[in-house]
């Protein structure tokens, strides 16, 4: 957790010095895939994310876009007829490479890269004893109009967020998240 916070602060400090920092927020449609368990079904659920996003220019069309986001993911879980909402509260740091098309105040930006997350809280439910770290890949597109951006992003967890076998079965849990967001540069 400390390393994630230090990395986040460093990227946001560099971003703030370049003068391209934004407040970002949006809605999530997330799910948790469970492989290897027959009696558990999952369905997607709605959550949100909010935080700071930056842009560090590398040239006229390329840049690095770090962010520090509070992200609520999770799933609706049905096990043996009992249904529960499982909310996973993450502090996430996506580190995207951005490619900008367009000149002037209007542009389309394509971005992608890794993300790193740290689980800070869970809701009551079947997801209480999962691992703290999550990482994966994400990609998205943004339409930027002057100081406002509107975008979509998909992130896919690449690690197993269930570090131990709690039901004497080999299984794998992974996050997936589709987000729609808006940001305002300041």
Backbone as a printed PyTorch tensor [residue, N CA C, xyz], in Angstrom:
tensor([[[  0.8260,  -1.1890,   0.0000],
         [  0.0000,   0.0000,   0.0000],
         [  0.8690,   1.2510,   0.0000]],

        [[  1.9350,   1.2560,   0.8020],
         [  2.8030,   2.4280,   0.8730],
         [  3.4700,   2.7000,  -0.4650]],

        [[  3.9330,   1.6350,  -1.1430],
         [  4.5690,   1.8110,  -2.4510],
         [  3.5940,   2.3710,  -3.4700]],

        [[  2.3540,   1.9000,  -3.4440],
         [  1.3250,   2.3960,  -4.3560],
         [  1.0530,   3.8710,  -4.0990]],

        [[  0.9670,   4.2640,  -2.8530],
         [  0.7260,   5.6660,  -2.5080],
         [  1.8930,   6.5520,  -2.9230]],

        [[  3.1200,   6.1030,  -2.6880],
         [  4.2990,   6.8810,  -3.0660],
         [  4.3610,   7.0460,  -4.5730]],

        [[  4.1250,   5.9620,  -5.3070],
         [  4.1110,   6.0240,  -6.7680],
         [  3.0340,   6.9910,  -7.2550]],

        [[  1.8620,   6.9280,  -6.6650],
         [  0.7500,   7.8070,  -7.0470],
         [  1.0990,   9.2640,  -6.8040]],

        [[  1.6390,   9.5560,  -5.6510],
         [  1.9830,  10.9340,  -5.3030],
         [  3.0500,  11.4720,  -6.2400]],

        [[  4.0520,  10.6470,  -6.5720],
         [  5.1130,  11.0810,  -7.4950],
         [  4.5580,  11.4140,  -8.8700]],

        [[  3.7290,  10.5350,  -9.4250],
         [  3.1590,  10.7880, -10.7460],
         [  2.2680,  12.0160, -10.7410]],

        [[  1.4500,  12.1670,  -9.7070],
         [  0.5670,  13.3200,  -9.6530],
         [  1.3410,  14.6120,  -9.4120]],

        [[  2.4520,  14.5500,  -8.6830],
         [  3.2850,  15.7450,  -8.4830],
         [  3.9060,  16.1950,  -9.8000]],

        [[  4.4350,  15.2510, -10.5650],
         [  5.0010,  15.5810, -11.8760],
         [  3.9090,  16.1470, -12.7800]],

        [[  2.7450,  15.5480, -12.7370],
         [  1.6200,  16.0090, -13.5500],
         [  1.2080,  17.4170, -13.1460]],

        [[  1.1430,  17.6640, -11.8620],
         [  0.7540,  18.9900, -11.3820],
         [  1.7650,  20.0490, -11.8240]],

        [[  3.0570,  19.6980, -11.8450],
         [  4.0790,  20.6380, -12.2830],
         [  3.9430,  20.9630, -13.7660]],

        [[  3.4490,  20.0040, -14.5550],
         [  3.2670,  20.2550, -15.9840],
         [  1.9830,  21.0240, -16.2510]],

        [[  1.1480,  21.2030, -15.2310],
         [ -0.0510,  22.0000, -15.3540],
         [ -1.2320,  21.2870, -15.9800]],

        [[ -1.1930,  19.9680, -16.0830],
         [ -2.2930,  19.2540, -16.7230],
         [ -2.8810,  18.2260, -15.7660]],

        [[ -3.6120,  18.7060, -14.7880],
         [ -4.2560,  17.8730, -13.7930],
         [ -5.7700,  18.0370, -13.9340]],

        [[ -6.5080,  16.9510, -13.7130],
         [ -7.9620,  16.9860, -13.8820],
         [ -8.6440,  16.2350, -12.7510]],

        [[ -9.8690,  16.6350, -12.4560],
         [-10.7490,  15.9020, -11.5450],
         [-11.5930,  14.9860, -12.4230]],

        [[-11.6400,  13.6980, -12.0480],
         [-12.3380,  12.7110, -12.8760],
         [-13.3560,  11.9440, -12.0400]],

        [[-14.4870,  11.6240, -12.6460],
         [-15.4950,  10.8100, -11.9910],
         [-16.3940,  10.1500, -13.0070]],

        [[-16.9780,   9.0300, -12.5960],
         [-17.8590,   8.3530, -13.5310],
         [-18.5270,   7.1410, -12.9230]],

        [[-19.2140,   6.4240, -13.7850],
         [-19.9880,   5.2610, -13.3880],
         [-19.3090,   3.9930, -13.9120]],

        [[-19.3780,   2.9210, -13.1240],
         [-18.7780,   1.6280, -13.4830],
         [-19.8630,   0.5870, -13.7050]],

        [[-19.5860,  -0.3360, -14.5870],
         [-20.3850,  -1.5420, -14.7520],
         [-19.3890,  -2.6820, -14.6360]],

        [[-19.3380,  -3.3170, -13.4690],
         [-18.2540,  -4.2590, -13.1980],
         [-18.7760,  -5.6450, -12.8750]],

        [[-17.8670,  -6.5890, -12.9720],
         [-18.1710,  -7.9680, -12.6390],
         [-16.9270,  -8.6880, -12.1750]],

        [[-17.1340,  -9.8300, -11.5620],
         [-16.0330, -10.6860, -11.1260],
         [-16.2420, -12.0340, -11.7920]],

        [[-15.2560, -12.4790, -12.5600],
         [-15.3790, -13.8060, -13.1610],
         [-14.8400, -14.8350, -12.1820]],

        [[-15.5560, -15.9290, -12.0730],
         [-15.1550, -17.0250, -11.1890],
         [-15.0050, -18.2710, -12.0520]],

        [[-13.7880, -18.7670, -12.1610],
         [-13.5150, -19.9850, -12.9190],
         [-13.2000, -21.1190, -11.9550]],

        [[-13.8000, -22.2730, -12.1950],
         [-13.4890, -23.4560, -11.4040],
         [-14.4910, -23.7880, -10.3200]],

        [[-15.5910, -23.0290, -10.2170],
         [-16.6190, -23.3050,  -9.2110],
         [-17.9480, -23.4520,  -9.9400]],

        [[-18.6250, -24.5660,  -9.7400],
         [-19.8600, -24.8350, -10.4670],
         [-21.1040, -24.2400,  -9.8290]],

        [[-21.1590, -24.0960,  -8.5180],
         [-22.3930, -23.6850,  -7.8520],
         [-22.4710, -22.1800,  -7.5660]],

        [[-21.5730, -21.3800,  -8.1540],
         [-21.5790, -19.9390,  -7.9400],
         [-21.7510, -19.2400,  -9.2880]],

        [[-22.7340, -18.3570,  -9.3750],
         [-22.9750, -17.5480, -10.5660],
         [-22.7610, -16.0850, -10.2080]],

        [[-22.2330, -15.3060, -11.1450],
         [-22.0600, -13.8750, -10.9050],
         [-22.7590, -13.0820, -12.0000]],

        [[-23.1490, -11.8820, -11.6330],
         [-23.7450, -10.9530, -12.5740],
         [-23.0980,  -9.5920, -12.3180]],

        [[-23.0800,  -8.7470, -13.3290],
         [-22.4540,  -7.4300, -13.1970],
         [-23.3020,  -6.5130, -12.3350]],

        [[-22.6510,  -5.4640, -11.8100],
         [-23.3470,  -4.4830, -10.9860],
         [-22.8040,  -3.0940, -11.2760]],

        [[-23.5120,  -2.0960, -10.8300],
         [-23.1490,  -0.7000, -11.0600],
         [-22.4100,  -0.1550,  -9.8430]],

        [[-21.3610,   0.6120, -10.0930],
         [-20.5880,   1.2920,  -9.0560],
         [-20.1390,   2.6470,  -9.5890]],

        [[-19.1370,   3.2270,  -8.9620],
         [-18.6290,   4.5140,  -9.4350],
         [-17.1340,   4.6010,  -9.1720]],

        [[-16.5090,   5.6110,  -9.7700],
         [-15.1180,   5.9300,  -9.4690],
         [-14.9430,   7.4490,  -9.4640]],

        [[-13.9420,   7.9210,  -8.7140],
         [-13.6500,   9.3490,  -8.6310],
         [-12.1960,   9.5220,  -8.2310]],

        [[-11.5880,  10.6110,  -8.6820],
         [-10.2110,  10.8820,  -8.3030],
         [ -9.5670,  11.9360,  -9.1740]],

        [[ -8.2500,  11.8650,  -9.2310],
         [ -7.4450,  12.8080, -10.0090],
         [ -6.7870,  12.0900, -11.1710]],

        [[ -6.6950,  12.8010, -12.2930],
         [ -6.0290,  12.2740, -13.4820],
         [ -5.0830,  13.3360, -14.0100]],

        [[ -3.9640,  12.9110, -14.5350],
         [ -3.0100,  13.8410, -15.0840],
         [ -2.6710,  13.5280, -16.5180]],

        [[ -1.8650,  14.4010, -17.1010],
         [ -1.3440,  14.1810, -18.4470],
         [  0.0570,  14.7640, -18.4920]],

        [[  1.0350,  13.9020, -18.7930],
         [  2.4240,  14.3270, -18.9350],
         [  2.7710,  14.2100, -20.4080]],

        [[  2.9080,  15.3440, -21.1240],
         [  3.1760,  15.2800, -22.5590],
         [  4.5640,  14.7090, -22.8620]],

        [[  4.6140,  13.8650, -23.9040],
         [  5.8830,  13.3390, -24.4100],
         [  6.1920,  13.9650, -25.7610]],

        [[  5.2610,  14.5820, -26.3640],
         [  5.3870,  15.2270, -27.6650],
         [  4.0370,  15.8190, -28.0160]],

        [[  3.8600,  16.1190, -29.2940],
         [  2.6020,  16.7260, -29.7280],
         [  1.4210,  15.7530, -29.6500]],

        [[  1.6700,  14.4630, -29.8730],
         [  0.5550,  13.5050, -29.9220],
         [  0.6100,  12.4220, -28.8490]],

        [[  1.7380,  12.2450, -28.1720],
         [  1.8700,  11.2070, -27.1520],
         [  1.9350,  11.8070, -25.7550]],

        [[  1.4960,  11.0190, -24.7870],
         [  1.5900,  11.4370, -23.4000],
         [  1.3680,  10.2650, -22.4760]],

        [[  1.7200,  10.4710, -21.2190],
         [  1.4530,   9.4900, -20.1660],
         [  0.3390,  10.0630, -19.3100]],

        [[ -0.6630,   9.2240, -19.0170],
         [ -1.8270,   9.6740, -18.2470],
         [ -1.9620,   8.8440, -16.9750]],

        [[ -1.2970,   9.2630, -15.9010],
         [ -1.4870,   8.5790, -14.6170],
         [ -2.7590,   9.0820, -13.9500]],

        [[ -3.2850,   8.2770, -13.0600],
         [ -4.4540,   8.6990, -12.2950],
         [ -4.4070,   8.0490, -10.9150]],

        [[ -5.0920,   8.6350,  -9.9840],
         [ -5.2970,   8.0800,  -8.6530],
         [ -6.8040,   8.0750,  -8.4370]],

        [[ -7.4060,   6.8740,  -8.4320],
         [ -8.8590,   6.7440,  -8.4140],
         [ -9.3400,   5.8930,  -7.2470]],

        [[-10.4440,   6.3020,  -6.6570],
         [-11.1820,   5.4580,  -5.7230],
         [-12.2450,   4.7800,  -6.5680]],

        [[-12.2020,   3.4490,  -6.6360],
         [-12.9960,   2.7070,  -7.6040],
         [-13.8150,   1.6290,  -6.8940]],

        [[-15.1330,   1.6480,  -7.0580],
         [-15.9860,   0.6140,  -6.4710],
         [-16.3690,  -0.3710,  -7.5680]],

        [[-15.8470,  -1.5830,  -7.4350],
         [-16.1230,  -2.6770,  -8.3660],
         [-16.9130,  -3.7340,  -7.6130]],

        [[-17.1010,  -4.8920,  -8.2310],
         [-17.7620,  -5.9850,  -7.5420],
         [-18.6770,  -6.7530,  -8.4570]],

        [[-19.6110,  -7.4960,  -7.8490],
         [-20.5440,  -8.3240,  -8.6150],
         [-21.7270,  -8.6940,  -7.7450]],

        [[-22.7990,  -9.0950,  -8.4190],
         [-23.9130,  -9.7450,  -7.7450],
         [-23.5960, -11.2340,  -7.7850]],

        [[-23.6180, -11.8750,  -6.6280],
         [-23.1880, -13.2670,  -6.5210],
         [-24.3560, -14.1260,  -6.0670]],

        [[-24.5710, -15.2160,  -6.7730],
         [-25.6280, -16.1630,  -6.4380],
         [-24.9860, -17.5200,  -6.1640]],

        [[-25.0830, -17.9830,  -4.9210],
         [-24.5240, -19.2730,  -4.5410],
         [-25.6040, -20.1030,  -3.8630]],

        [[-25.9300, -21.2250,  -4.4750],
         [-26.9410, -22.1430,  -3.9390],
         [-28.2650, -21.4460,  -3.6420]],

        [[-28.6770, -20.5440,  -4.5300],
         [-29.9560, -19.8570,  -4.3750],
         [-29.9150, -18.5970,  -3.5350]],

        [[-28.8210, -18.3240,  -2.8220],
         [-28.6960, -17.1040,  -2.0220],
         [-27.9700, -16.0480,  -2.8460]],

        [[-28.5350, -14.8520,  -2.9400],
         [-27.9670, -13.7840,  -3.7480],
         [-27.4680, -12.6540,  -2.8530]],

        [[-26.2750, -12.1160,  -3.1750],
         [-25.6800, -11.0090,  -2.4230],
         [-24.9470, -10.0860,  -3.3750]],

        [[-24.8710,  -8.8060,  -2.9880],
         [-24.0190,  -7.8540,  -3.6950],
         [-22.6490,  -7.8760,  -3.0370]],

        [[-21.6160,  -8.0040,  -3.8270],
         [-20.2500,  -7.9260,  -3.3200],
         [-19.5830,  -6.6780,  -3.8520]],

        [[-19.3160,  -5.7020,  -2.9910],
         [-18.6530,  -4.4640,  -3.3900],
         [-17.1810,  -4.5230,  -3.0070]],

        [[-16.3220,  -4.1800,  -3.9500],
         [-14.8800,  -4.1390,  -3.7360],
         [-14.4170,  -2.7050,  -3.9110]],

        [[-13.9040,  -2.0960,  -2.8620],
         [-13.4630,  -0.6990,  -2.8790],
         [-11.9510,  -0.6780,  -3.0770]],

        [[-11.5190,  -0.1890,  -4.2240],
         [-10.0970,  -0.1670,  -4.5600],
         [ -9.5670,   1.2590,  -4.6430]],

        [[ -8.3140,   1.4230,  -4.2620],
         [ -7.5300,   2.5940,  -4.5990],
         [ -6.6900,   2.1570,  -5.7890]],

        [[ -6.9060,   2.7710,  -6.9550],
         [ -6.2610,   2.3090,  -8.1890],
         [ -5.3980,   3.3830,  -8.8210]],

        [[ -4.3400,   2.9070,  -9.4700],
         [ -3.4300,   3.7710, -10.2110],
         [ -3.2890,   3.2080, -11.6280]],

        [[ -4.0480,   3.7420, -12.5960],
         [ -3.7930,   3.3750, -13.9880],
         [ -2.6620,   4.2360, -14.5560]],

        [[ -1.8050,   3.6350, -15.3530],
         [ -0.6910,   4.3410, -15.9970],
         [ -0.8180,   4.1240, -17.5040]],

        [[ -1.5000,   5.0370, -18.1670],
         [ -1.8200,   4.8570, -19.5780],
         [ -0.9120,   5.6560, -20.4960]],

        [[ -0.6170,   5.0660, -21.6400],
         [  0.0210,   5.7710, -22.7350],
         [ -1.1060,   6.3100, -23.6040]],

        [[ -1.0780,   7.6030, -23.9150],
         [ -2.1680,   8.2390, -24.6500],
         [ -1.6830,   8.7010, -26.0150]],

        [[ -2.5450,   8.5270, -27.0170],
         [ -2.2950,   8.9620, -28.3900],
         [ -3.4130,   9.9170, -28.7780]],

        [[ -3.0550,  11.1570, -29.1150],
         [ -4.0310,  12.2290, -29.3750],
         [ -4.1770,  12.4710, -30.8770]],

        [[ -5.4190,  12.4420, -31.3340],
         [ -5.7450,  12.7920, -32.7190],
         [ -6.5350,  14.0880, -32.7110]],

        [[ -6.0760,  15.0590, -33.4690],
         [ -6.7880,  16.3260, -33.5480],
         [ -5.9140,  17.4640, -33.0930]],

        [[ -6.2020,  18.6140, -33.6430],
         [ -5.4460,  19.8110, -33.2960],
         [ -6.3900,  20.8160, -32.6520]],

        [[ -5.8290,  21.6680, -31.8390],
         [ -6.6410,  22.6770, -31.1940],
         [ -7.4000,  22.1300, -30.0030]],

        [[ -8.5370,  22.7530, -29.7050],
         [ -9.2600,  22.3810, -28.4780],
         [-10.0750,  21.0900, -28.5760]],

        [[-10.2550,  20.5480, -29.7940],
         [-11.0540,  19.3300, -29.9500],
         [-10.1370,  18.1880, -30.3570]],

        [[-10.2310,  17.0550, -29.6250],
         [ -9.3570,  15.9130, -29.9160],
         [-10.0340,  14.6170, -29.5080]],

        [[ -9.5840,  13.5380, -30.1310],
         [ -9.9320,  12.1870, -29.7150],
         [ -8.6520,  11.5640, -29.1790]],

        [[ -8.7250,  10.9910, -28.0010],
         [ -7.5480,  10.4140, -27.3510],
         [ -7.8010,   8.9330, -27.1210]],

        [[ -6.8510,   8.1090, -27.5870],
         [ -6.8830,   6.6780, -27.3210],
         [ -5.8190,   6.3930, -26.2780]],

        [[ -6.1560,   5.6010, -25.2710],
         [ -5.2190,   5.3450, -24.1880],
         [ -5.2700,   3.8900, -23.7560]],

        [[ -4.1680,   3.4240, -23.2170],
         [ -4.1170,   2.0640, -22.7010],
         [ -2.8540,   1.8440, -21.8980]],

        [[ -2.8970,   0.8460, -21.0220],
         [ -1.7490,   0.5230, -20.2040],
         [ -2.1440,  -0.3140, -19.0080]],

        [[ -1.2260,  -0.4710, -18.0820],
         [ -1.5160,  -1.2710, -16.8860],
         [ -2.2400,  -0.4530, -15.8250]],

        [[ -2.8810,  -1.1740, -14.9120],
         [ -3.3920,  -0.5270, -13.7070],
         [ -2.9910,  -1.3860, -12.5180]],

        [[ -2.8610,  -0.7240, -11.3810],
         [ -2.5150,  -1.3830, -10.1260],
         [ -3.5310,  -0.9380,  -9.0860]],

        [[ -4.0770,  -1.8880,  -8.3450],
         [ -5.0890,  -1.5510,  -7.3650],
         [ -4.8000,  -2.1780,  -6.0120]],

        [[ -5.2720,  -1.4970,  -4.9700],
         [ -5.1540,  -1.9900,  -3.6060],
         [ -6.5440,  -1.9720,  -2.9840]],

        [[ -7.0070,  -3.1130,  -2.5130],
         [ -8.3270,  -3.2480,  -1.9080],
         [ -8.3270,  -2.6020,  -0.5320]],

        [[ -9.1690,  -1.5830,  -0.3510],
         [ -9.2280,  -0.8950,   0.9440],
         [-10.4360,  -1.3040,   1.7670]],

        [[-11.4790,  -1.8900,   1.1220],
         [-12.6710,  -2.2710,   1.8580],
         [-13.5190,  -3.2080,   0.9960]],

        [[-14.3240,  -4.0480,   1.6420],
         [-15.3130,  -4.8730,   0.9570],
         [-16.6430,  -4.7210,   1.6680]],

        [[-17.7120,  -5.0730,   0.9760],
         [-19.0190,  -5.1010,   1.6220],
         [-19.2040,  -6.4650,   2.2730]],

        [[-20.2210,  -6.5840,   3.0930],
         [-20.5580,  -7.9070,   3.6220],
         [-20.9660,  -8.7850,   2.4590]],

        [[-20.5150,  -9.9900,   2.4600],
         [-20.8690, -10.8860,   1.3720],
         [-19.8070, -11.9440,   1.1770]],

        [[-19.8310, -12.5440,   0.0180],
         [-18.9510, -13.6710,  -0.2650],
         [-17.5380, -13.2610,  -0.6410]],

        [[-17.2820, -11.9680,  -0.8190],
         [-15.9680, -11.5160,  -1.2740],
         [-15.1230, -10.9300,  -0.1510]],

        [[-15.4310, -11.2230,   1.1040],
         [-14.7450, -10.5910,   2.2280],
         [-13.2830, -10.9830,   2.3790]],

        [[-12.9160, -12.2010,   2.0570],
         [-11.5680, -12.6820,   2.3510],
         [-10.6620, -12.7630,   1.1260]],

        [[-10.8310, -11.8550,   0.1910],
         [ -9.9940, -11.9070,  -1.0050],
         [ -8.6940, -11.1460,  -0.7740]],

        [[ -7.7670, -11.2920,  -1.7080],
         [ -6.4680, -10.6330,  -1.6050],
         [ -6.5690,  -9.1300,  -1.7550]],

        [[ -5.5680,  -8.4430,  -1.2880],
         [ -5.5530,  -6.9800,  -1.3040],
         [ -5.1450,  -6.3780,  -2.6420]],

        [[ -4.3020,  -7.0480,  -3.4270],
         [ -3.7860,  -6.4210,  -4.6420],
         [ -4.5020,  -6.9340,  -5.8880]],

        [[ -4.6570,  -6.0310,  -6.8220],
         [ -5.2360,  -6.3290,  -8.1240],
         [ -4.4130,  -5.5790,  -9.1630]],

        [[ -4.1920,  -6.1890, -10.2890],
         [ -3.5070,  -5.5190, -11.3900],
         [ -4.0120,  -6.1030, -12.6990]],

        [[ -3.8860,  -5.3220, -13.7420],
         [ -4.3630,  -5.7710, -15.0320],
         [ -4.0720,  -4.7510, -16.1080]],

        [[ -4.8120,  -4.8500, -17.2030],
         [ -4.6530,  -3.9590, -18.3530],
         [ -5.9550,  -3.2080, -18.5720]],

        [[ -5.8220,  -1.9900, -19.0970],
         [ -7.0060,  -1.2090, -19.4240],
         [ -6.7770,  -0.4320, -20.7080]],

        [[ -7.8660,  -0.1050, -21.3830],
         [ -7.7890,   0.6990, -22.5980],
         [ -9.0780,   1.4950, -22.7300]],

        [[ -9.0120,   2.5920, -23.4690],
         [-10.1980,   3.4160, -23.6040],
         [-10.0350,   4.4950, -24.6480]],

        [[-11.0670,   5.3170, -24.7730],
         [-11.0840,   6.4430, -25.7070],
         [-11.7820,   7.6280, -25.0380]],

        [[-11.3120,   8.8210, -25.3830],
         [-11.8290,  10.0550, -24.7950],
         [-12.0590,  11.0750, -25.9100]],

        [[-13.1460,  11.8010, -25.8190],
         [-13.3430,  12.9920, -26.6460],
         [-13.0790,  14.1760, -25.7320]],

        [[-12.1170,  15.0040, -26.1290],
         [-11.7350,  16.1430, -25.2970],
         [-12.1350,  17.4380, -25.9920]],

        [[-12.8830,  18.2470, -25.2790],
         [-13.3250,  19.5460, -25.7660],
         [-12.7630,  20.6060, -24.8290]],

        [[-11.6730,  21.2130, -25.2430],
         [-10.9940,  22.2090, -24.4270],
         [-10.5500,  21.6180, -23.0950]],

        [[-11.1790,  21.9730, -21.9870],
         [-10.7790,  21.4820, -20.6640],
         [-11.6880,  20.3940, -20.1110]],

        [[-12.5410,  19.8300, -20.9470],
         [-13.4760,  18.7930, -20.5200],
         [-13.2620,  17.5520, -21.3800]],

        [[-13.2180,  16.3910, -20.7360],
         [-13.0980,  15.1310, -21.4530],
         [-14.2350,  14.1950, -21.0840]],

        [[-14.7460,  13.4800, -22.0780],
         [-15.7950,  12.4860, -21.8780],
         [-15.2770,  11.1940, -22.4820]],

        [[-15.2690,  10.1080, -21.6900],
         [-14.6620,   8.8960, -22.2030],
         [-15.2490,   7.6060, -21.6740]],

        [[-14.7560,   6.5210, -22.2480],
         [-15.0740,   5.1680, -21.8060],
         [-13.7600,   4.4120, -21.6450]],

        [[-13.7830,   3.4400, -20.7380],
         [-12.5790,   2.6800, -20.4430],
         [-12.9830,   1.2730, -20.0250]],

        [[-12.2030,   0.2840, -20.4510],
         [-12.4230,  -1.0870, -19.9910],
         [-11.1410,  -1.5840, -19.3350]],

        [[-11.2710,  -2.1500, -18.1410],
         [-10.1110,  -2.7390, -17.4650],
         [-10.4020,  -4.2060, -17.1870]],

        [[ -9.3800,  -5.0260, -17.3540],
         [ -9.5050,  -6.4610, -17.1440],
         [ -8.4020,  -6.9110, -16.1940]],

        [[ -8.8040,  -7.4700, -15.0600],
         [ -7.8320,  -7.9800, -14.1030],
         [ -7.0910,  -9.1750, -14.6760]],

        [[ -5.7940,  -9.2200, -14.4640],
         [ -4.9740, -10.3130, -14.9800],
         [ -4.4500, -11.2230, -13.8810]],

        [[ -4.6840, -10.8610, -12.6330],
         [ -4.2500, -11.7190, -11.5320],
         [ -5.4460, -12.3210, -10.8160]],

        [[ -5.1830, -13.3470, -10.0450],
         [ -6.2170, -13.9960,  -9.2510],
         [ -6.3510, -13.2200,  -7.9390]],

        [[ -7.5230, -12.5980,  -7.7180],
         [ -7.7090, -11.8140,  -6.4940],
         [ -8.0800, -12.6920,  -5.3040]],

        [[ -8.1990, -13.9920,  -5.5160],
         [ -8.4500, -14.9510,  -4.4280],
         [ -7.1540, -15.7060,  -4.1570]],

        [[ -6.3690, -15.2860,  -3.1620],
         [ -5.0600, -15.8930,  -2.9540],
         [ -5.0920, -17.2580,  -2.2900]],

        [[ -6.1950, -17.6170,  -1.6570],
         [ -6.2330, -18.9020,  -0.9630],
         [ -7.5190, -19.6420,  -1.2980]],

        [[ -7.4580, -20.9170,  -1.2450],
         [ -8.5980, -21.7770,  -1.5490],
         [ -9.4510, -21.9080,  -0.2930]],

        [[-10.6300, -21.2870,  -0.3090],
         [-11.4740, -21.2860,   0.8870],
         [-12.5420, -22.3630,   0.8670]],

        [[-12.7530, -22.9970,  -0.2570],
         [-13.7980, -24.0190,  -0.3230],
         [-13.2360, -25.3480,  -0.8360]],

        [[-11.9450, -25.5420,  -0.6070],
         [-11.2610, -26.7750,  -0.9940],
         [-11.4020, -27.0880,  -2.4760]],

        [[-11.3660, -26.0610,  -3.2900],
         [-11.4080, -26.2050,  -4.7360],
         [-10.3890, -25.2520,  -5.3350]],

        [[ -9.8690, -25.6080,  -6.4920],
         [ -8.9990, -24.6890,  -7.2200],
         [ -9.9070, -23.7850,  -8.0510]],

        [[ -9.8540, -22.4950,  -7.8090],
         [-10.6540, -21.5720,  -8.5940],
         [ -9.9180, -20.2510,  -8.7350]],

        [[-10.4370, -19.3980,  -9.6160],
         [ -9.7850, -18.1480,  -9.9430],
         [-10.8340, -17.0350, -10.0130]],

        [[-10.5670, -15.9100,  -9.3360],
         [-11.4180, -14.7220,  -9.3810],
         [-10.6620, -13.6040, -10.0910]],

        [[-11.3360, -12.9290, -11.0360],
         [-10.7310, -11.7900, -11.7250],
         [-11.7590, -10.6820, -11.9020]],

        [[-11.2950,  -9.4320, -11.7690],
         [-12.1510,  -8.2630, -11.9660],
         [-12.2550,  -7.9120, -13.4400]],

        [[-13.4020,  -7.3830, -13.8160],
         [-13.6160,  -6.7660, -15.1190],
         [-14.4570,  -5.5200, -14.8960]],

        [[-14.1510,  -4.4290, -15.5960],
         [-14.8410,  -3.1700, -15.3180],
         [-14.9550,  -2.3120, -16.5740]],

        [[-16.1680,  -1.9030, -16.8910],
         [-16.4300,  -0.9490, -17.9650],
         [-16.8290,   0.3620, -17.2970]],

        [[-16.1580,   1.4530, -17.6600],
         [-16.4060,   2.7450, -17.0130],
         [-16.7140,   3.8140, -18.0510]],

        [[-17.6650,   4.6670, -17.7370],
         [-17.9380,   5.8890, -18.4920],
         [-17.6280,   7.0430, -17.5440]],

        [[-16.9200,   8.0600, -18.0380],
         [-16.4610,   9.1060, -17.1290],
         [-16.4010,  10.4630, -17.8070]],

        [[-16.2460,  11.4590, -16.9680],
         [-16.0060,  12.8270, -17.4160],
         [-14.8810,  13.3880, -16.5510]],

        [[-14.0510,  14.2540, -17.1370],
         [-13.0430,  14.9300, -16.3330],
         [-12.9940,  16.4110, -16.6970]],

        [[-12.5400,  17.2070, -15.7260],
         [-12.4190,  18.6290, -15.8680],
         [-10.9990,  19.0330, -15.5060]],

        [[-10.2700,  19.6040, -16.4630],
         [ -8.8920,  20.0540, -16.2100],
         [ -8.9150,  21.3670, -15.4220]],

        [[ -7.8920,  21.4920, -14.5710],
         [ -7.7440,  22.7730, -13.8640],
         [ -6.2950,  23.1610, -13.8150]]])
